[in-house]
């Protein structure tokens, strides 16, 4: 066990001060079916109400549709210029009953335009057309959506379609929507700026983004609104102020104004009450870990991504971090393999842990070296 030097930790977290204790106020009391406030970097839930209640997501569903399309673009399965056809099933007839991109029947549009139609215009036609393009049918695409939800740990979600049109079995939770929002921002950063675009024109029809906070708060840069009579007015949003990003989810509010006001209240509460610190950066070597039976006797161990901690404001100088390395590491060891963990405490209470991984590979040694290591291990066990 290796305790990080206090001097280094103090330097990373900032000079200690004798500040007055900060009391976190209670989160806002809101009139909705559920809400969540999550810190993006750490994934810590800062406030919640009915976070695991299964609710109708309405067009919040399209966040999973766009996530899958973005991932396909990022991995090369799709190209932005690929033409997507509009079947009669996908075509929107322009009624007030649903949101449309207004794609022409039997026409085509490139994937990147369709993606904007899903995110900005909340187009049911674009969502269905992309689902058919990627999976052959919307039900088959829903299977992909559910597989992705399971992979991301969205345990209260079941998708029946790509749009969010009502279905008794089409359900999610505020917590799961926060998990999905975090994945969108983290995994497909190249396409995340689309969620902040205020308008999109297609087929001569200009439509504005329904996320009202994009027009009133420059720190808000996403994500998605939703509404049906049964679901109420919903909003998943993200805001970055300084080095801290928060994600909020409100579901089942009474109006567009209410979902915007409630989201604004949650952001103000979260940013004023908490801060995110990153005491240990990705790539920092924390230990030279002993390795048995390897071509080398040790391996450099560190972090493969930043250690991010969400703390009540004014508490960061009380944080301590301890690196614990597995004392019995045996080759072969792959680069990125977990070899220990960092445990972060505040006032003696564990507030975060993160794997420590091998920063390089260690191959298994030859027969004679392995025999020698077995002998050394035996002799060591005697004393």
C-alpha positions as CSV (number, residue, x, y, z in Angstrom):
1,X,0.0,0.0,0.0
2,X,1.5,3.3,-1.0
3,X,0.1,6.6,0.4
4,X,0.4,9.5,-2.0
5,X,2.7,12.2,-0.6
6,X,0.6,14.8,1.2
7,X,2.7,17.5,-0.4
8,X,1.8,16.3,-3.9
9,X,-1.9,15.9,-3.0
10,X,-2.1,19.4,-1.5
11,X,-0.5,20.8,-4.6
12,X,-3.0,19.0,-6.8
13,X,-6.0,20.0,-4.8
14,X,-5.0,23.5,-4.0
15,X,-3.5,25.2,-1.0
16,X,-5.2,24.5,2.3
17,X,-7.2,27.3,3.8
18,X,-9.2,27.8,7.0
19,X,-12.5,28.5,5.3
20,X,-15.7,28.4,7.1
21,X,-17.7,25.2,6.8
22,X,-20.1,25.3,3.9
23,X,-23.6,23.9,4.5
24,X,-25.2,22.5,1.4
25,X,-28.8,23.6,1.1
26,X,-31.5,21.1,0.3
27,X,-32.1,20.6,-3.4
28,X,-35.2,22.4,-4.8
29,X,-38.6,20.9,-4.2
30,X,-40.1,20.4,-7.7
31,X,-43.5,19.5,-9.1
32,X,-42.6,16.6,-11.5
33,X,-42.6,12.9,-11.7
34,X,-38.9,12.4,-11.3
35,X,-35.6,14.2,-11.5
36,X,-31.8,13.6,-11.3
37,X,-28.7,15.8,-11.0
38,X,-25.5,14.0,-12.0
39,X,-21.9,15.2,-12.2
40,X,-20.6,14.3,-15.6
41,X,-16.9,13.6,-14.8
42,X,-17.5,11.4,-11.7
43,X,-21.0,10.1,-12.5
44,X,-21.9,11.0,-8.9
45,X,-25.7,11.6,-8.3
46,X,-26.0,14.9,-6.4
47,X,-29.8,15.0,-6.1
48,X,-32.7,12.9,-7.1
49,X,-36.4,12.3,-6.8
50,X,-38.0,9.0,-7.9
51,X,-34.9,8.4,-10.0
52,X,-35.7,4.7,-10.7
53,X,-39.4,5.0,-11.4
54,X,-40.3,3.6,-14.8
55,X,-41.9,6.4,-16.8
56,X,-42.7,7.1,-20.4
57,X,-39.8,8.9,-22.0
58,X,-41.6,10.4,-25.1
59,X,-39.0,11.9,-27.4
60,X,-36.1,11.5,-24.9
61,X,-36.1,8.1,-26.6
62,X,-34.4,9.7,-29.6
63,X,-31.3,10.2,-27.5
64,X,-30.6,6.5,-27.8
65,X,-31.5,6.6,-31.5
66,X,-28.9,9.4,-32.1
67,X,-26.4,7.7,-29.8
68,X,-26.4,4.6,-31.9
69,X,-26.2,6.6,-35.2
70,X,-23.3,8.7,-33.8
71,X,-21.4,5.5,-32.7
72,X,-21.9,4.0,-36.2
73,X,-20.5,7.2,-37.7
74,X,-17.5,7.3,-35.3
75,X,-16.6,3.7,-36.0
76,X,-17.0,3.9,-39.8
77,X,-20.1,1.7,-40.1
78,X,-21.9,4.7,-41.5
79,X,-20.7,7.7,-43.4
80,X,-22.2,11.2,-43.0
81,X,-22.9,11.2,-46.8
82,X,-24.6,7.9,-46.9
83,X,-28.1,8.3,-48.4
84,X,-31.0,7.2,-46.3
85,X,-34.4,6.4,-47.9
86,X,-37.8,7.4,-46.6
87,X,-40.3,4.6,-46.8
88,X,-44.0,5.1,-46.5
89,X,-43.8,3.7,-42.9
90,X,-41.2,6.3,-41.9
91,X,-42.8,9.2,-43.8
92,X,-44.5,11.9,-41.7
93,X,-47.8,13.1,-43.0
94,X,-47.5,16.5,-41.3
95,X,-50.1,16.2,-38.7
96,X,-49.9,18.0,-35.3
97,X,-49.8,14.6,-33.6
98,X,-46.1,14.1,-34.1
99,X,-42.8,16.0,-34.7
100,X,-41.5,15.7,-38.2
101,X,-38.4,16.6,-40.2
102,X,-40.7,16.7,-43.2
103,X,-38.7,14.3,-45.4
104,X,-40.3,13.7,-48.8
105,X,-42.0,10.3,-49.3
106,X,-39.6,7.9,-51.1
107,X,-37.0,10.6,-51.0
108,X,-33.5,10.4,-49.6
109,X,-31.3,12.4,-47.3
110,X,-27.7,12.0,-46.0
111,X,-27.2,10.5,-42.6
112,X,-25.8,13.7,-41.1
113,X,-29.0,15.6,-42.1
114,X,-31.1,12.8,-40.7
115,X,-29.1,13.0,-37.4
116,X,-29.8,16.7,-37.2
117,X,-33.4,16.0,-37.9
118,X,-33.5,13.6,-34.9
119,X,-31.6,15.8,-32.5
120,X,-32.8,19.3,-33.4
121,X,-36.2,18.8,-35.0
122,X,-37.1,15.7,-33.0
123,X,-38.3,14.2,-36.3
124,X,-40.1,10.9,-36.0
125,X,-39.7,10.4,-39.8
126,X,-35.9,10.8,-39.5
127,X,-35.8,8.4,-36.5
128,X,-37.8,5.7,-38.3
129,X,-35.8,6.1,-41.5
130,X,-32.5,5.7,-39.7
131,X,-33.9,2.7,-37.8
132,X,-34.9,1.0,-41.1
133,X,-31.6,1.9,-42.7
134,X,-29.5,0.4,-39.9
135,X,-31.6,-2.6,-38.9
136,X,-34.1,-3.2,-41.6
137,X,-37.1,-2.4,-39.5
138,X,-38.0,-0.3,-36.4
139,X,-38.6,-3.3,-34.2
140,X,-35.2,-4.8,-35.1
141,X,-33.6,-1.4,-34.3
142,X,-35.4,-1.4,-30.9
143,X,-33.5,-4.6,-30.2
144,X,-30.3,-2.8,-30.8
145,X,-31.4,0.1,-28.6
146,X,-32.2,-2.3,-25.7
147,X,-28.8,-4.1,-26.2
148,X,-27.0,-0.7,-25.9
149,X,-29.1,0.2,-22.9
150,X,-28.1,-3.0,-21.2
151,X,-24.4,-2.4,-22.0
152,X,-24.6,1.1,-20.6
153,X,-26.2,-0.1,-17.4
154,X,-29.7,1.3,-18.0
155,X,-31.5,-1.3,-15.9
156,X,-34.9,0.3,-15.9
157,X,-35.3,0.9,-19.6
158,X,-37.2,-1.0,-22.3
159,X,-37.5,0.5,-25.8
160,X,-40.2,-0.5,-28.2
161,X,-39.5,2.0,-31.0
162,X,-37.0,4.7,-32.1
163,X,-39.3,7.7,-31.6
164,X,-40.9,7.6,-28.2
165,X,-44.4,7.3,-29.5
166,X,-46.6,5.8,-26.7
167,X,-46.4,2.1,-26.0
168,X,-47.3,0.5,-22.6
169,X,-44.0,-1.4,-22.6
170,X,-41.8,1.6,-23.7
171,X,-40.3,2.9,-20.4
172,X,-37.2,4.3,-18.8
173,X,-36.2,6.2,-15.7
174,X,-34.6,9.6,-14.9
175,X,-31.5,7.8,-13.7
176,X,-31.2,5.8,-17.0
177,X,-31.6,9.0,-19.0
178,X,-28.7,10.6,-17.1
179,X,-26.6,7.6,-17.8
180,X,-27.4,7.8,-21.5
181,X,-26.7,11.6,-21.6
182,X,-23.3,11.0,-20.0
183,X,-22.5,8.3,-22.6
184,X,-23.5,10.7,-25.5
185,X,-21.2,13.4,-24.3
186,X,-18.3,11.0,-23.4
187,X,-18.4,8.5,-26.3
188,X,-19.3,10.6,-29.4
189,X,-17.7,14.0,-28.6
190,X,-17.4,14.8,-32.4
191,X,-21.2,14.9,-32.8
192,X,-22.1,16.4,-29.4
193,X,-22.1,20.0,-30.6
194,X,-25.2,19.2,-32.7
195,X,-27.2,19.1,-29.5
196,X,-26.4,22.8,-29.0
197,X,-27.6,23.9,-32.5
198,X,-30.6,26.2,-32.1
199,X,-32.2,25.5,-35.5
200,X,-32.1,23.3,-38.6
201,X,-33.6,23.9,-42.0
202,X,-34.5,21.0,-44.3
203,X,-36.8,20.8,-47.3
204,X,-37.3,24.5,-47.0
205,X,-38.7,24.3,-43.5
206,X,-36.8,25.8,-40.6
207,X,-37.4,24.5,-37.1
208,X,-36.0,25.6,-33.8
209,X,-34.5,23.4,-31.1
210,X,-37.2,22.9,-28.4
211,X,-34.6,23.2,-25.6
212,X,-35.4,26.7,-24.3
213,X,-32.3,26.9,-22.2
214,X,-30.1,27.0,-25.3
215,X,-31.5,30.5,-25.9
216,X,-31.2,31.8,-22.4
217,X,-28.1,30.1,-20.8
218,X,-24.8,30.1,-22.7
219,X,-23.5,27.3,-20.5
220,X,-26.2,24.9,-21.6
221,X,-25.2,22.8,-24.7
222,X,-27.7,19.9,-24.9
223,X,-29.5,17.6,-24.9
224,X,-33.1,16.7,-25.7
225,X,-36.8,17.5,-24.9
226,X,-39.8,15.2,-24.9
227,X,-43.5,15.5,-24.6
228,X,-46.6,13.4,-24.8
229,X,-49.9,13.8,-22.9
230,X,-49.0,10.7,-20.7
231,X,-45.3,11.6,-20.2
232,X,-45.7,15.3,-19.6
233,X,-43.0,17.7,-20.5
234,X,-39.5,16.3,-20.1
235,X,-36.0,17.6,-20.6
236,X,-32.5,16.2,-20.4
237,X,-29.9,19.0,-20.3
238,X,-26.2,19.6,-19.7
239,X,-24.3,22.7,-18.6
240,X,-20.6,23.3,-18.2
241,X,-19.5,26.1,-15.9
242,X,-15.7,26.4,-15.5
243,X,-14.3,22.9,-15.2
244,X,-17.5,21.3,-14.0
245,X,-20.2,19.8,-16.1
246,X,-23.6,18.8,-14.8
247,X,-26.4,16.7,-16.3
248,X,-30.0,17.1,-15.3
249,X,-33.1,15.1,-16.1
250,X,-36.6,16.3,-15.3
251,X,-39.6,14.1,-16.3
252,X,-43.3,14.7,-16.1
253,X,-43.5,18.5,-15.6
254,X,-46.7,20.4,-16.5
255,X,-45.4,22.7,-19.3
256,X,-42.5,23.7,-21.5
257,X,-41.9,26.7,-19.1
258,X,-41.9,24.4,-16.1
259,X,-39.3,22.0,-17.5
260,X,-37.0,24.9,-18.3
261,X,-37.5,26.6,-14.9
262,X,-37.0,23.4,-13.0
263,X,-33.8,22.5,-15.0
264,X,-32.5,26.0,-14.4
265,X,-33.1,25.7,-10.6
266,X,-31.3,22.3,-10.5
267,X,-28.3,23.6,-12.3
268,X,-28.0,26.7,-10.1
269,X,-28.3,24.5,-7.0
270,X,-25.8,21.9,-8.2
271,X,-23.1,24.4,-9.3
272,X,-23.4,26.5,-6.2
273,X,-23.2,23.5,-3.9
274,X,-20.6,21.2,-5.4
275,X,-17.3,21.3,-7.3
276,X,-15.4,18.8,-9.3
277,X,-11.7,18.2,-8.7
278,X,-9.3,16.0,-10.6
279,X,-6.4,15.3,-8.2
280,X,-4.8,12.6,-10.3
281,X,-4.5,12.9,-14.1
282,X,-4.6,10.1,-16.7
283,X,-1.2,8.7,-17.3
284,X,0.3,9.6,-13.9
285,X,2.5,6.8,-12.6
286,X,1.5,5.9,-9.1
287,X,3.7,2.9,-8.4
288,X,6.2,0.4,-9.7
289,X,4.4,-2.8,-9.0
290,X,6.3,-6.0,-8.3
291,X,5.7,-8.7,-10.9
292,X,6.5,-12.4,-10.6
293,X,7.5,-14.7,-13.5
294,X,7.9,-11.8,-15.9
295,X,10.6,-10.6,-18.3
296,X,10.9,-7.6,-16.0
297,X,10.5,-7.5,-12.2
298,X,8.1,-4.6,-12.1
299,X,5.5,-2.7,-14.1
300,X,4.6,0.9,-14.0
301,X,1.1,1.4,-12.7
302,X,-1.2,4.4,-13.1
303,X,-4.5,5.7,-14.3
304,X,-6.0,5.3,-17.7
305,X,-8.4,8.2,-17.2
306,X,-8.5,11.2,-14.9
307,X,-9.6,10.6,-11.4
308,X,-12.6,13.0,-10.9
309,X,-14.2,13.6,-7.6
310,X,-17.3,15.6,-6.8
311,X,-17.2,17.3,-3.5
312,X,-19.2,19.8,-1.4
313,X,-17.7,23.2,-2.0
314,X,-14.9,24.0,0.5
315,X,-14.1,20.3,1.3
316,X,-11.3,19.5,-1.2
317,X,-8.4,20.2,1.1
318,X,-9.6,17.3,3.4
319,X,-9.2,14.7,0.6
320,X,-6.6,11.9,0.8
321,X,-5.8,9.3,-1.8
322,X,-4.2,5.9,-1.2
323,X,-2.8,3.6,-3.9
324,X,-3.2,-0.1,-3.3
325,X,-1.4,-2.5,-5.5
326,X,-2.1,-6.2,-5.8
327,X,0.9,-7.8,-3.9
328,X,0.8,-11.0,-5.9
329,X,1.0,-9.9,-9.6
330,X,2.0,-12.7,-12.0
331,X,3.1,-12.3,-15.7
332,X,1.8,-12.2,-18.3
333,X,0.3,-8.8,-17.7
334,X,-1.5,-6.9,-20.5
335,X,-1.3,-3.2,-20.9
336,X,-4.4,-1.7,-19.3
337,X,-4.9,-4.7,-17.0
338,X,-6.1,-3.7,-13.5
339,X,-3.3,-4.2,-10.9
340,X,-4.7,-2.2,-8.0
341,X,-6.9,0.7,-7.1
342,X,-6.8,4.3,-5.8
343,X,-9.0,4.8,-2.8
344,X,-10.1,8.4,-2.1
345,X,-11.3,9.4,1.4
346,X,-12.8,12.5,3.0
347,X,-12.9,12.6,6.8
348,X,-12.2,8.9,6.9
349,X,-15.1,8.0,4.6
350,X,-14.4,6.5,1.2
351,X,-15.9,8.8,-1.5
352,X,-14.4,7.3,-4.7
353,X,-12.3,4.4,-6.0
354,X,-10.7,3.9,-9.4
355,X,-8.7,1.1,-10.9
356,X,-5.0,1.4,-11.2
357,X,-3.8,-0.3,-14.4
358,X,-0.5,-1.5,-15.9
359,X,0.9,1.2,-18.2
360,X,2.8,-1.4,-20.2
361,X,2.7,-5.1,-21.0
362,X,4.9,-7.6,-19.2
363,X,5.5,-10.9,-21.0
364,X,6.0,-14.2,-19.2
365,X,9.7,-15.1,-18.6
366,X,11.4,-18.3,-19.7
367,X,11.4,-21.5,-17.8
368,X,14.5,-21.0,-15.8
369,X,13.5,-17.5,-14.6
370,X,10.1,-18.9,-13.6
371,X,11.7,-21.7,-11.6
372,X,13.9,-19.1,-9.8
373,X,10.9,-16.9,-9.0
374,X,9.1,-20.0,-7.6
375,X,12.1,-20.6,-5.3
376,X,12.2,-16.9,-4.2
377,X,8.5,-16.9,-3.4
378,X,8.9,-20.1,-1.4
379,X,11.9,-18.6,0.6
380,X,10.0,-15.4,1.1
381,X,7.0,-17.2,2.6
382,X,9.3,-18.8,5.2
383,X,10.3,-15.4,6.8
